[in-house]
Amino acid sequence: MKKMYGLITERMNVKKTELSERQDQFDVMWHNEKNSGCFERNAINDLLIMQQLKTEIAELEHWETLMRVQIQKGE
C-alpha cells in the first residue's frame, strides 16, 4: 500500500508541476498574443487543459488522503 501511496503522490506532484508550468506559459501567451487572431482559440484550449489538470489533481489528492489514512491505521 505504501508503494501505491508513493505513486499517487508522485503523479500528483507531476500534475501540479505541469499545471504551474502551463499557467506560466499562459501568462506569457497573454502578454505576447492577446491582440492576435488566434489568441481566443489558444486561450480556450489552454484553459481547458488547465481545468482538466486541476480536476485530476483534486482526484489524486482525494486518493492520497484515503491512502494516508489507511497507512496510518495500519501502523
N, C-alpha and C positions, 0 to 999 in steps of 0.2 A: 504494500500500500504506500510506503514511503517513496518508492520509485515512481509510482503514478503521480503522487503529490509533487515530486520534483519536476516531472514532465509538464504537469499543468502549470506550475509557477514559471517554468522556463518559457513555455509557449505564451503565457500571459505577458511576461516581460518583453518578449519579442514583439507582440502585438502593440504594446504600449510604446515601444521604441518606434515602430513603424508609424503609428498614429502621430507621434510627436514630429517625426521627420516630414510626414505629409502636411501637417499643419504649418511647419516652417516653409515648405515648398509653396503652399497655398498663399502664404503671406507675400513671398517673393513674386509669385504669379500675379497677385492682386496689384502690386505696385508696377509691374512691368507690362501687363496685358490688359488692364482694366478698360482701356479705350479701343482695344482691338475687336474685330468682328467675331472672334472665336471665344472671347472671354466667358460669356454666359454658359456656353456648352461645356467648356473645360471646367468652369467653376462647379456646375451641377454634377459633372462626373466625379470630380474630386470630393465634393461634399457627400455624395452617395457612398463613396468608398470609405470616407472617414466615419460616416454613420454606421456602416457595416462593421468596421473595426471596433467602434465603441460598443456595439451590440455583442460582438464576440468577446471583448474584454469583460463585459458585465457577466456573461455566461461563465467564463473561466474564473472570475472572482467568486461566483456562487459555488462552483465546484471546488475551488481552492478552500473555501470556508468549510464546506461539508467534509472534505478530506482531512483538514486540520483538526476538526472536532473529533473525527473518528480516530485519528492517530493519537490525540491527547487522551481519549478514553481508554485506548489500549495500553497506555504507559502506566 
